[in-house]
Amino acid sequence: MIDLIRDNRIGIIQLPCPELLCLGLDRSDRNGGQRGLLSENTRIRHLMTGAQSMQVLESHARQIAMQIEEYRQYGFQVIGLVGVNRSPSCGVETTSMEGMEKPGMGVFMQVIAETLDKKSIPLEMTG
């Protein structure tokens, strides 16, 4: 994958980790790592939908949309956004909820998709 990116002169911009921004490294529970992955991801998803977290996510989604618009205005081709499937925040095709991996987007990817849609910015998203 790295060779493909390098050989095609594709640049990468890493998005901020929404869970780190909203919940900190311990995801608001130092013992979270002792739970099963899907159970912990469901807990995190619930926290990420709180009002304070949503304000942070919406602010970052607007900044991401602005960056995409700015790059395109100056002739760059923005080819897509890569998320992390199963993530409660960054899943694109699948996410964690109700203790299971289910089809759908994570909280942050959904906010980004809605922000881009409101601004009529088409962008491929994949997990």
N, C-alpha and C positions, 0 to 999 in steps of 0.2 A: 504494500500500500504506500509506503514512504517513497519507494522508487517511482511509482506512478505519479504521485504528487510532485516530486522533484522534477522528473523528466518532462512533465507538462507545465512546469513553471506555475503551479497553483499555490497561491498564498493561503495561509490559515490564520484565522483570528479566533482565539479561544474565548468562549463566553465565560463570564464569571459563574462560579458554582452558586446556584440560588440557595441551596441548603446551608452553605457556609455563611452567605450573606444574611439569611433570615434566622438561622438557628445556632450558628457557631459550629465549631469542629465536632463537638459532642452531640450535635443534633438535639440539644436541650435535654439530654439524658445520658449521663456517663455510662450507664449500664445497657444502653441500647444494643451494643454489639453482642450482648449475650442472648438476645432474642433471635428467633429464626428470621431469615432475611425478609420474607414476605410479610411477616407480622410487623417487623420494624419498619419496613417501607410503608405499610399502611398507616402506622402511627405518624410517620414523618409527613405523609401526604395530608393527613388531617391537620397537622400543625401548619403546613404550607398554605392551606386555604383560609387561615385566619386573616382578619382585617389588616393587621400590621404587616404580615408577610405579603399579602396581596398588593399593598401599596409599594413595597420594595420591588416586587416582580413587575408591576405595571411600569414603574419608573425605568427599570432596566430594559424592558421591552421597547419603550419609546426611544431609549438611547440606541438600541440595536437597530431599530427601524431608521433612525436618523443616519447611522453609519452606513447602512445599505444604500440609502438615497444618496448620500454624499459620494460614496465610491462609484455608484452608477453615473452620477452627474459628471464625474471626471473620467469616464470611459472604462472603468473596471467592470468586468463581468462577474457578478456575484452568482455563483452556480448553485449554492445550496447551503443548508444548515444540517449538521449531523448531530443527532441526539444519542441518548443511551437507552435503548429499550429496557423495559421492566422498571426503570427508575420512576419513583413517584413524582419527580420534578421534570426530568429530562427525557422521559420516554416519548417516542414518536408514534410507533405502531402499537406498542404495548406499554402498560404501566401497572403499578401495583396498587390494588385497592381491595378492601374487604378480605384481606389475607390471601389474595390470589393475584396471579399475573393475568391481566385482562386486556382485550383490545382497547385502544384509546391512547390519548396523549397524557403525559405528565402535566402537572399544574403549570410549570414555567413554559413548556412548549405550547400549551394551550393559550396562555396569555400572549406569547409572541405571535402565534398564528392569528389570533383575533386582532392584535395591534396592526400586523401587516395587512390583514384583510381590510380594516377600516381605512388604511392609507392607500389601498389598491396597489400594494407591492406584492407581485407574485414571487414566490420563492419555493423551490423544492425543499422538502424536509424528509430526512430518512433517519432511521435508528440503527 
